[in-house]
C-alpha cells in the first residue's frame, strides 16, 4: 500500500450505521480506496504482475489503513505514472460516486449530456470529496453548474468549473436559489446534512432529479412515494459499487489533466487518526489522504 483516502462511509461504518450487516467481522481495518504496488497475484490473475502500480476498491472489506491490502483483480485498475498514489487513492469511492450520480440524473460527459441540450446542474457541498469531482465532471460535459459550499471555498469551486457559487450559510444558499433564476435539471446532493424535499422541489425544473449520495430513511421514503405517485420530479438514493471501467476512465482524465483531485491534507499512517478526525469534522476541502510512506 502507498496511499488511501478517508471517506464519509469509513466513519459511518465506525458509527455503526450499517450494523449488524457490516462490518462482517472484527477486528475491521478501514480504508476502501487502495493505491499502491502489486506484490503478489492470485492463481489465474493475468492482468497484473508484481511491480505494477494500481488503484482498487475493496468494499465492504476495507483494509486500506495498513501496509498491505487485498483487492479483487476485477476492481483493480492500472495506474499510469502520470497519476500519483495520493491522486489515485482519491478516485475509487468519491470520483466514481460523482460520476455515477451525474449519470443517474441524466447528465453525461458529452457536451449534450445525452439529451441534446445543456443542463442546469446543482452540486451541494461542492468543495467536498465527492462534490469537487461532480463540479468538474459536469463542467466537462458542457453543462451549466451551480454550486453551494462554505464561504471560504467559493473561489475554489469557481476555479473547478462552477459558473455560479453560493455560500450555503446565506438565505439564498440555504434555499438553493440560483442567482440567475435557473431551475435545476439535476442536483447532486453531497452535503452530509439532510435537506427536506420541500427545499429541493421549488428549485427543480419540471422533470428535475435529485441524486442523494448518502441517503437516509427519509430520502428512501420520499423516493418510494414519488414512484407511487408518478411524480416527474424525483429524488434518487444512490448506492455505488465502483467498477473497473469507471476507475480507468477517471484515471485517464487525471492523466490528461482534465480532472483534478483536490487534496486537503496528507497524513502518514502513524497519524491516520488525525486524518480521520479531519474528515469527520466536515471541514475538509477535497480529500483527506493517508500515505504509508509519508513523512512523520
KAQUI-V969609 format. One record per pair of residues at least 24 apart in sequence whose C-alpha atoms are under 10 Angstrom apart, sorted by the first residue. I is the first residue (numbers start at 0). J is the second residue. D is the distance in Angstrom with one decimal. If there is no record, write none. Layout:
I&J&D + I&J&D
//
This chain:
0&33&7.0 + 0&34&6.1 + 0&35&4.4 + 0&36&6.5 + 0&37&8.5 + 0&38&9.4 + 0&52&10.0 + 0&53&9.7 + 0&54&9.7 + 0&62&9.7 + 0&63&7.3 + 0&64&8.5 + 0&65&7.0 + 0&66&5.2 + 0&67&5.2 + 0&68&6.6 + 0&69&9.5 + 0&84&9.1 + 0&290&8.3 + 0&291&6.5 + 0&292&8.8 + 1&33&8.0 + 1&34&5.7 + 1&35&4.5 + 1&36&7.3 + 1&52&9.6 + 1&53&9.9 + 1&54&9.8 + 1&63&9.2 + 1&64&9.9 + 1&65&9.3 + 1&66&7.6 + 1&67&8.9 + 1&83&9.6 + 1&84&6.2 + 1&85&7.8 + 1&88&8.8 + 1&268&9.8 + 1&289&8.5 + 1&290&5.7 + 1&291&5.1 + 1&292&6.5 + 1&293&8.7 + 2&30&9.6 + 2&32&8.2 + 2&33&6.5 + 2&34&5.2 + 2&35&6.5 + 2&54&9.4 + 2&63&7.6 + 2&64&8.3 + 2&65&9.2 + 2&66&9.1 + 2&83&9.4 + 2&84&5.9 + 2&85&5.7 + 2&86&8.9 + 2&87&8.3 + 2&88&6.0 + 2&89&9.1 + 2&265&9.5 + 2&266&9.6 + 2&267&9.1 + 2&268&8.9 + 2&288&6.8 + 2&289&5.6 + 2&290&4.3 + 2&291&5.8 + 2&292&8.2 + 2&293&8.8 + 3&29&9.7 + 3&30&6.3 + 3&31&7.6 + 3&32&5.2 + 3&33&5.2 + 3&34&6.2 + 3&35&8.8 + 3&54&9.4 + 3&55&9.9 + 3&62&9.4 + 3&63&5.7 + 3&64&6.8 + 3&65&9.1 + 3&84&8.3 + 3&85&7.2 + 3&86&9.5 + 3&87&8.6 + 3&88&5.0 + 3&89&7.4 + 3&90&9.9 + 3&91&10.0 + 3&265&10.0 + 3&268&9.5 + 3&287&8.7 + 3&288&5.8 + 3&289&5.4 + 3&290&6.6 + 3&291&8.4 + 4&30&6.8 + 4&31&7.9 + 4&32&6.0 + 4&33&7.9 + 4&34&9.1 + 4&63&8.2 + 4&64&8.8 + 4&85&7.9 + 4&86&9.3 + 4&87&9.2 + 4&88&5.6 + 4&89&5.8 + 4&90&8.8 + 4&91&9.4 + 4&92&9.0 + 4&93&9.4 + 4&128&9.7 + 4&262&9.5 + 4&265&9.0 + 4&266&9.9 + 4&274&9.0 + 4&275&9.5 + 4&278&9.6 + 4&286&6.8 + 4&287&5.6 + 4&288&4.3 + 4&289&5.9 + 4&290&8.6 + 5&29&8.6 + 5&30&6.5 + 5&31&8.1 + 5&32&7.8 + 5&63&9.3 + 5&64&9.2 + 5&88&9.2 + 5&89&8.5 + 5&92&9.5 + 5&93&9.7 + 5&128&9.2 + 5&271&9.3 + 5&274&7.5 + 5&275&6.7 + 5&276&9.9 + 5&277&9.4 + 5&278&6.7 + 5&279&9.3 + 5&286&7.3 + 5&287&5.8 + 5&288&6.4 + 5&289&7.6 + 6&30&8.0 + 6&31&8.3 + 6&32&8.6 + 6&89&9.1 + 6&92&7.5 + 6&93&7.5 + 6&128&7.6 + 6&129&9.2 + 6&275&8.8 + 6&278&7.2 + 6&279&8.9 + 6&286&8.0 + 6&287&8.0 + 6&288&9.5 + 7&92&9.8 + 7&93&9.4 + 7&128&8.9 + 7&129&9.9 + 7&191&8.6 + 7&213&8.8 + 7&275&9.6 + 7&278&7.3 + 7&279&7.4 + 7&281&9.1 + 8&59&9.9 + 8&92&9.1 + 8&213&8.6 + 9&59&9.8 + 9&61&8.7 + 9&275&8.8 + 9&278&9.6 + 9&279&9.6 + 10&275&7.8 + 10&276&9.4 + 10&278&8.5 + 10&279&7.1 + 11&279&9.3 + 12&59&9.7 + 21&59&7.5 + 21&60&9.2 + 22&59&7.2 + 22&60&7.7 + 22&61&9.2 + 23&59&8.5 + 23&60&8.3 + 24&60&9.5 + 27&60&8.2 + 27&61&7.7 + 27&62&7.7 + 28&60&8.1 + 28&61&6.0 + 28&62&4.8 + 28&63&7.1 + 28&64&6.4 + 28&65&7.7 + 28&68&9.7 + 29&57&9.9 + 29&58&9.8 + 29&59&9.2 + 29&60&8.1 + 29&61&4.9 + 29&62&5.4 + 29&63&6.1 + 29&64&5.9 + 29&65&8.8 + 30&56&9.0 + 30&57&8.1 + 30&58&8.8 + 30&59&9.4 + 30&60&8.6 + 30&61&4.9 + 30&62&5.4 + 30&63&4.0 + 30&64&5.4 + 30&65&8.5 + 30&68&9.5 + 30&88&9.9 + 30&289&9.4 + 31&55&8.3 + 31&56&5.6 + 31&57&5.0 + 31&58&5.7 + 31&59&7.2 + 31&60&7.2 + 31&61&4.4 + 31&62&6.7 + 31&63&5.8 + 31&64&8.7 + 31&68&9.9 + 31&70&9.7 + 31&88&9.3 + 31&91&8.2 + 31&92&7.5 + 32&56&5.2 + 32&57&6.8 + 32&58&8.5 + 32&61&7.8 + 32&62&8.8 + 32&63&6.4 + 32&64&9.3 + 32&87&8.7 + 32&88&5.5 + 32&89&7.1 + 32&90&7.6 + 32&91&5.8 + 32&92&6.5 + 32&93&9.1 + 32&288&9.9 + 33&57&7.4 + 33&61&8.7 + 33&62&8.3 + 33&63&5.6 + 33&64&8.9 + 33&67&9.7 + 33&68&7.7 + 33&69&9.0 + 33&70&8.2 + 33&75&8.9 + 33&84&8.8 + 33&85&9.7 + 33&87&8.1 + 33&88&5.7 + 33&89&8.9 + 33&90&9.3 + 33&91&8.0 + 33&92&9.9 + 34&63&8.4 + 34&68&9.5 + 34&75&9.5 + 34&76&9.6 + 34&77&9.9 + 34&78&8.4 + 34&83&8.9 + 34&84&5.5 + 34&85&7.4 + 34&86&8.8 + 34&87&6.1 + 34&88&5.2 + 34&89&8.9 + 34&90&9.6 + 34&91&9.5 + 34&290&9.4 + 35&63&9.9 + 35&66&9.6 + 35&67&8.9 + 35&68&9.2 + 35&78&8.9 + 35&83&9.5 + 35&84&6.4 + 35&85&9.3 + 35&87&9.0 + 35&88&8.7 + 35&290&9.9 + 35&291&9.4 + 36&67&9.6 + 36&77&9.7 + 36&78&9.4 + 36&84&9.3 + 37&67&9.6 + 37&68&9.7 + 37&69&9.6 + 38&67&9.0 + 39&69&9.5 + 40&69&9.5 + 40&70&9.8 + 40&71&9.7 + 40&72&8.6 + 41&71&9.3 + 41&72&8.9 + 43&72&9.9 + 44&71&9.5 + 44&72&7.0 + 44&73&9.5 + 45&72&9.1 + 46&72&7.6 + 46&73&9.4 + 46&75&9.5 + 46&76&9.4 + 46&77&9.1 + 47&72&7.8 + 47&75&9.0 + 47&76&9.1 + 47&77&8.1 + 51&76&9.9 + 51&77&7.2 + 51&78&8.1 + 51&79&9.6 + 52&76&8.7 + 52&77&6.1 + 52&78&5.3 + 52&79&7.4 + 52&80&8.0 + 52&82&9.8 + 52&83&9.6 + 52&84&8.4 + 53&77&4.4 + 53&78&4.6 + 53&79&8.1 + 53&80&9.9 + 53&84&8.3 + 53&87&8.2 + 53&88&9.5 + 54&78&6.2 + 54&79&9.9 + 54&84&7.9 + 54&86&9.8 + 54&87&6.1 + 54&88&6.7 + 54&89&9.5 + 54&90&8.4 + 54&91&7.7 + 54&243&9.6 + 54&246&8.1 + 54&247&9.3 + 54&250&9.2 + 55&87&8.9 + 55&88&8.2 + 55&90&9.1 + 55&91&6.7 + 55&92&9.6 + 55&241&9.2 + 55&242&9.4 + 55&243&8.1 + 55&246&8.2 + 56&88&9.3 + 56&90&9.3 + 56&91&5.9 + 56&92&7.4 + 56&240&8.7 + 56&241&7.2 + 56&242&8.6 + 56&243&8.9 + 56&246&9.3 + 57&91&9.3 + 57&92&9.8 + 57&240&9.6 + 57&241&9.5 + 58&92&9.3 + 58&239&10.0 + 58&240&7.6 + 58&241&8.9 + 59&240&9.4 + 63&88&9.7 + 63&289&9.1 + 63&291&9.7 + 64&268&7.0 + 64&269&9.8 + 64&271&7.8 + 64&289&7.6 + 64&290&8.9 + 64&291&8.2 + 65&268&7.5 + 65&289&9.9 + 65&290&9.7 + 65&291&7.5 + 66&268&8.6 + 66&290&9.6 + 66&291&6.4 + 66&292&9.1 + 67&291&9.6 + 72&243&8.9 + 73&242&8.0 + 73&243&6.5 + 73&244&9.6 + 74&240&9.6 + 74&241&7.5 + 74&242&5.9 + 74&243&4.8 + 74&244&8.6 + 74&245&9.7 + 74&246&8.4 + 75&242&8.6 + 75&243&6.1 + 75&244&9.4 + 75&246&8.2 + 75&247&9.0 + 76&242&9.4 + 76&243&6.0 + 76&244&8.0 + 76&245&9.3 + 76&246&6.5 + 76&247&6.0 + 76&248&9.8 + 76&250&8.6 + 77&243&9.6 + 77&246&9.2 + 77&247&7.5 + 77&250&8.6 + 78&246&9.5 + 78&247&8.2 + 78&250&6.9 + 78&251&9.0 + 78&254&9.2 + 79&247&9.8 + 79&250&7.6 + 79&251&8.2 + 79&253&9.6 + 79&254&7.2 + 80&254&8.4 + 81&250&9.4 + 81&251&9.5 + 81&253&8.2 + 81&254&5.5 + 81&255&8.6 + 81&256&9.5 + 82&250&7.3 + 82&251&8.9 + 82&252&9.9 + 82&253&6.8 + 82&254&5.9 + 82&255&9.5 + 82&256&9.7 + 83&253&9.8 + 83&254&9.6 + 84&288&9.8 + 84&290&8.4 + 85&260&8.8 + 85&262&8.3 + 85&265&8.5 + 85&286&9.6 + 85&287&9.5 + 85&288&6.5 + 85&289&8.0 + 85&290&7.2 + 86&250&9.1 + 86&253&8.3 + 86&259&8.2 + 86&260&5.8 + 86&261&8.3 + 86&262&7.9 + 86&286&9.4 + 86&288&8.8 + 87&246&9.1 + 87&249&9.2 + 87&250&7.2 + 87&253&8.7 + 87&260&8.3 + 88&260&9.3 + 88&286&9.3 + 88&287&9.7 + 88&288&7.5 + 88&289&9.0 + 88&290&9.5 + 89&128&8.1 + 89&129&9.4 + 89&132&9.9 + 89&259&9.9 + 89&260&6.6 + 89&261&8.6 + 89&262&8.2 + 89&285&9.0 + 89&286&6.5 + 89&287&8.3 + 89&288&7.5 + 90&128&9.5 + 90&129&9.3 + 90&132&9.1 + 90&241&9.7 + 90&245&9.5 + 90&246&7.0 + 90&247&9.9 + 90&249&7.2 + 90&250&7.8 + 90&253&9.6 + 90&260&7.8 + 90&286&9.7 + 91&240&9.2 + 91&241&6.4 + 91&242&8.5 + 91&243&9.0 + 91&245&8.4 + 91&246&6.2 + 91&247&9.8 + 91&249&8.9 + 91&250&9.7 + 92&128&9.3 + 92&129&8.3 + 92&239&8.2 + 92&240&8.3 + 92&241&6.9 + 92&246&9.4 + 93&127&9.4 + 93&128&6.0 + 93&129&4.7 + 93&130&8.4 + 93&131&9.3 + 93&132&7.6 + 93&133&9.2 + 93&212&9.9 + 93&239&9.9 + 93&241&9.6 + 93&260&9.9 + 93&285&9.7 + 93&286&8.7 + 94&128&8.0 + 94&129&6.0 + 94&130&8.7 + 94&131&8.7 + 94&132&5.7 + 94&133&7.5 + 94&136&9.2 + 94&241&9.5 + 94&245&9.1 + 94&246&8.4 + 94&249&7.4 + 94&250&9.9 + 94&258&9.7 + 94&260&8.6 + 95&129&8.5 + 95&132&8.8 + 95&133&9.4 + 95&239&8.0 + 95&240&8.7 + 95&241&6.1 + 95&242&8.3 + 95&245&6.5 + 95&246&6.9 + 95&248&9.6 + 95&249&7.8 + 96&128&9.9 + 96&129&6.7 + 96&130&9.4 + 96&132&8.9 + 96&133&8.5 + 96&187&9.9 + 96&189&9.8 + 96&212&7.3 + 96&237&8.3 + 96&238&8.5 + 96&239&6.4 + 96&240&8.6 + 96&241&7.7 + 96&245&9.9 + 97&122&9.8 + 97&128&9.2 + 97&129&5.6 + 97&130&6.9 + 97&131&8.6 + 97&132&6.0 + 97&133&4.8 + 97&134&8.6 + 97&135&9.5 + 97&136&7.8 + 97&137&9.3 + 97&187&7.8 + 97&188&9.9 + 97&189&8.9 + 97&210&10.0 + 97&212&8.4 + 97&239&9.9 + 98&129&9.2 + 98&132&7.9 + 98&133&6.7 + 98&135&10.0 + 98&136&7.1 + 98&137&8.8 + 98&241&10.0 + 98&245&8.2 + 98&249&8.9 + 99&133&9.5 + 99&187&10.0 + 99&210&9.5 + 99&212&9.5 + 99&237&8.3 + 99&238&9.3 + 99&239&7.5 + 99&240&9.7 + 99&241&8.8 + 99&245&8.9 + 100&129&9.8 + 100&133&8.2 + 100&185&9.4 + 100&186&8.8 + 100&187&6.3 + 100&188&8.9 + 100&189&9.7 + 100&209&9.0 + 100&210&6.0 + 100&211&7.9 + 100&212&7.2 + 100&235&9.1 + 100&236&9.3 + 100&237&6.9 + 100&238&9.3 + 100&239&8.9 + 101&133&7.3 + 101&134&9.9 + 101&136&8.3 + 101&137&7.4 + 101&185&7.7 + 101&186&8.3 + 101&187&6.9 + 101&208&9.9 + 101&209&9.7 + 101&210&7.9 + 102&185&9.9 + 102&210&9.7 + 103&185&9.3 + 103&187&9.6 + 103&208&8.6 + 103&209&9.2 + 103&210&7.2 + 103&235&8.0 + 103&236&9.7 + 103&237&8.3 + 104&184&8.1 + 104&185&5.6 + 104&186&7.5 + 104&187&8.0 + 104&207&8.2 + 104&208&5.7 + 104&209&7.0 + 104&210&6.6 + 104&233&9.4 + 104&234&9.5 + 104&235&8.2 + 105&184&8.7 + 105&185&7.6 + 105&207&9.7 + 105&208&8.4 + 106&136&9.4 + 106&137&7.3 + 106&140&7.8 + 106&141&9.9 + 106&142&8.4 + 106&184&8.8 + 106&185&7.4 + 106&186&9.9 + 107&136&8.7 + 107&137&7.7 + 107&139&9.3 + 107&140&6.2 + 107&141&9.2 + 107&142&9.2 + 108&136&6.7 + 108&137&6.9 + 108&138&8.5 + 108&139&6.3 + 108&140&4.2 + 108&141&7.8 + 108&142&9.2 + 109&136&9.9 + 109&137&9.4 + 109&139&7.7 + 109&140&4.8 + 109&141&7.2 + 109&142&9.4 + 110&137&9.3 + 110&138&8.9 + 110&139&7.5 + 110&140&4.6 + 110&141&4.6 + 110&142&7.1 + 111&140&7.1 + 111&141&7.1 + 111&142&7.9 + 112&137&8.7 + 112&139&9.9 + 112&140&6.1 + 112&141&7.7 + 112&142&7.5 + 113&140&9.5 + 116&141&9.3 + 116&142&8.5 + 117&141&6.6 + 117&142&5.0 + 117&143&6.8 + 117&184&9.6 + 118&142&5.2 + 118&143&6.1 + 118&144&8.4 + 118&182&9.7 + 118&183&7.7 + 118&184&6.0 + 118&185&7.5 + 119&143&4.8 + 119&144&6.2 + 119&145&7.6 + 119&181&7.1 + 119&182&7.0 + 119&183&4.9 + 119&184&5.3 + 119&185&6.6 + 119&186&8.6 + 119&203&9.5 + 119&204&8.8 + 119&207&9.5 + 120&144&4.9 + 120&145&6.1 + 120&146&8.4 + 120&161&9.5 + 120&181&9.3 + 120&182&8.8 + 120&183&5.6 + 120&184&6.1 + 120&185&4.9 + 120&186&5.7 + 120&187&7.7 + 120&203&9.8 + 120&207&9.6 + 120&208&9.7 + 120&209&9.8 + 121&145&4.7 + 121&146&5.6 + 121&147&7.9 + 121&161&9.2 + 121&163&9.3 + 121&164&9.6 + 121&175&8.4 + 121&177&8.9 + 121&181&9.7 + 121&182&9.3 + 121&183&6.4 + 121&184&8.3 + 121&185&6.3 + 121&186&4.6 + 121&187&6.2 + 121&188&8.0 + 121&202&9.7 + 121&203&9.6 + 121&209&9.0 + 122&146&4.8 + 122&147&6.5 + 122&148&8.9 + 122&161&9.0 + 122&164&9.6 + 122&175&9.8 + 122&185&8.6 + 122&186&5.8 + 122&187&4.9 + 122&188&6.1 + 122&189&7.1 + 122&190&9.0 + 122&209&9.8 + 122&210&9.9 + 123&147&4.9 + 123&148&6.7 + 123&164&9.9 + 123&165&9.5 + 123&167&8.4 + 123&172&9.5 + 123&175&8.6 + 123&186&7.7 + 123&187&6.5 + 123&188&5.1 + 123&189&5.4 + 123&190&5.8 + 123&191&9.6 + 123&211&10.0 + 124&148&4.9 + 124&149&7.9 + 124&152&10.0 + 124&156&9.9 + 124&166&9.8 + 124&167&8.3 + 124&187&9.2 + 124&188&7.4 + 124&189&5.4 + 124&190&4.8 + 124&191&8.1 + 124&192&9.7 + 124&281&9.8 + 124&284&9.7 + 125&149&8.9 + 125&152&8.8 + 125&153&9.1 + 125&155&9.4 + 125&156&6.6 + 125&157&9.9 + 125&159&9.6 + 125&161&9.0 + 125&164&8.9 + 125&165&9.8 + 125&187&9.1 + 125&188&8.9 + 125&189&7.3 + 125&190&8.3 + 125&284&9.2 + 125&285&8.9 + 126&151&9.8 + 126&152&6.5 + 126&153&8.3 + 126&154&10.0 + 126&155&7.4 + 126&156&6.2 + 126&157&10.0 + 126&159&9.2 + 126&189&9.6 + 126&190&10.0 + 126&261&8.8 + 126&282&9.3 + 126&283&8.2 + 126&284&5.5 + 126&285&5.9 + 126&286&9.4 + 127&152&9.7 + 127&156&9.9 + 127&189&7.8 + 127&190&8.3 + 127&261&9.0 + 127&262&10.0 + 127&263&9.3 + 127&278&9.8 + 127&281&8.3 + 127&282&8.1 + 127&283&6.6 + 127&284&5.4 + 127&285&4.7 + 127&286&7.1 + 127&287&10.0 + 128&189&8.7 + 128&260&8.8 + 128&261&8.1 + 128&262&8.7 + 128&263&9.2 + 128&278&9.4 + 128&283&8.0 + 128&284&7.2 + 128&285&4.4 + 128&286&5.0 + 128&287&8.2 + 129&187&9.4 + 129&188&9.6 + 129&189&6.6 + 129&190&9.4 + 129&212&8.7 + 129&285&7.7 + 129&286&8.5 + 130&156&9.2 + 130&187&7.8 + 130&188&8.2 + 130&189&5.9 + 130&190&8.4 + 130&212&10.0 + 130&284&9.8 + 130&285&8.1 + 131&155&9.0 + 131&156&7.0 + 131&159&7.3 + 131&160&9.3 + 131&161&9.7 + 131&189&9.7 + 131&258&9.9 + 131&259&8.8 + 131&260&8.1 + 131&261&7.5 + 131&284&8.6 + 131&285&6.5 + 131&286&9.3 + 132&159&8.6 + 132&258&7.6 + 132&259&7.7 + 132&260&7.4 + 132&261&8.6 + 132&285&8.7 + 133&159&9.7 + 133&160&9.8 + 133&187&7.5 + 133&188&9.9 + 133&189&9.2 + 134&158&9.9 + 134&159&6.6 + 134&160&6.2 + 134&161&6.3 + 134&162&9.9 + 134&187&9.3 + 135&159&5.7 + 135&160&5.7 + 135&161&7.9 + 135&257&8.4 + 135&258&6.7 + 135&259&8.1 + 136&160&8.8 + 136&249&9.8 + 136&252&9.9 + 136&257&9.0 + 136&258&7.6 + 137&161&8.9 + 138&162&9.0 + 139&257&8.0 + 139&258&8.8 + 143&181&9.4 + 143&183&9.4 + 144&183&9.3 + 144&185&9.8 + 144&186&9.8 + 145&175&9.2 + 145&176&9.6 + 145&177&7.1 + 145&178&8.9 + 145&179&9.7 + 145&181&9.0 + 145&183&8.8 + 145&186&9.3 + 146&172&9.1 + 146&175&8.9 + 146&177&9.1 + 146&186&9.7 + 146&187&9.7 + 147&171&9.9 + 147&172&6.5 + 147&173&8.6 + 147&175&7.7 + 147&176&10.0 + 147&177&9.9 + 147&188&9.9 + 147&189&9.9 + 147&190&9.3 + 148&172&8.5 + 148&190&9.0 + 148&284&9.8 + 149&282&8.9 + 149&284&9.8 + 151&284&9.7 + 152&284&7.7 + 155&261&9.8 + 155&284&9.2 + 159&258&9.0 + 159&259&8.4 + 159&261&9.7 + 173&198&8.5 + 174&198&6.2 + 174&199&8.0 + 174&201&9.2 + 174&202&8.1 + 175&199&7.4 + 175&201&9.3 + 175&202&6.7 + 175&203&9.7 + 176&201&9.0 + 176&202&6.5 + 176&203&9.9 + 177&202&8.0 + 182&207&8.2 + 183&207&6.2 + 183&208&8.1 + 183&209&9.1 + 184&208&6.3 + 184&209&8.5 + 184&232&9.3 + 185&209&5.9 + 185&210&7.7 + 185&232&9.9 + 185&233&9.7 + 185&234&10.0 + 186&210&6.1 + 186&211&8.3 + 186&234&9.2 + 187&211&6.4 + 187&212&7.4 + 187&235&9.8 + 187&237&9.9 + 188&212&6.3 + 188&213&8.2 + 188&214&9.4 + 188&234&9.9 + 188&236&9.8 + 188&237&10.0 + 189&213&7.2 + 189&214&9.7 + 190&281&9.3 + 191&281&8.1 + 193&217&8.6 + 193&218&8.5 + 194&218&9.2 + 195&221&9.6 + 196&221&7.7 + 196&233&9.6 + 196&234&8.2 + 199&232&9.5 + 199&233&9.8 + 199&234&9.1 + 200&232&7.3 + 200&233&8.8 + 200&234&9.5 + 201&232&10.0 + 203&232&7.3 + 203&233&9.4 + 204&231&9.5 + 204&232&7.8 + 205&230&9.9 + 205&231&6.8 + 205&232&6.5 + 206&230&8.5 + 206&231&4.9 + 206&232&4.9 + 206&233&7.5 + 207&231&7.3 + 207&232&5.0 + 207&233&6.6 + 207&234&8.8 + 208&232&5.8 + 208&233&4.8 + 208&234&5.8 + 208&235&7.2 + 209&233&6.2 + 209&234&4.6 + 209&235&6.0 + 209&236&8.4 + 209&237&9.9 + 210&234&5.9 + 210&235&4.7 + 210&236&5.9 + 210&237&6.4 + 211&235&6.2 + 211&236&5.0 + 211&237&5.8 + 211&238&9.1 + 212&236&6.5 + 212&237&5.0 + 212&238&7.2 + 212&239&8.6 + 213&237&7.0 + 213&238&8.1 + 214&238&8.5 + 260&285&7.4 + 260&286&7.6 + 261&285&4.9 + 261&286&6.2 + 261&287&9.1 + 262&286&4.7 + 262&287&6.1 + 262&288&7.1 + 263&287&5.6 + 263&288&7.9 + 264&288&6.3 + 264&289&8.6 + 265&289&5.6 + 265&290&6.9 + 265&293&8.0 + 265&294&9.4 + 266&290&6.1 + 266&291&8.6 + 266&292&9.6 + 266&293&6.8 + 266&294&7.9 + 266&295&7.9 + 267&291&5.8 + 267&292&6.7 + 267&293&4.6 + 267&294&6.1 + 267&295&5.9 + 268&292&7.7 + 268&293&7.5 + 268&294&9.4 + 268&295&8.6 + 269&293&9.3 + 269&294&9.6 + 269&295&7.4 + 270&295&7.8
//
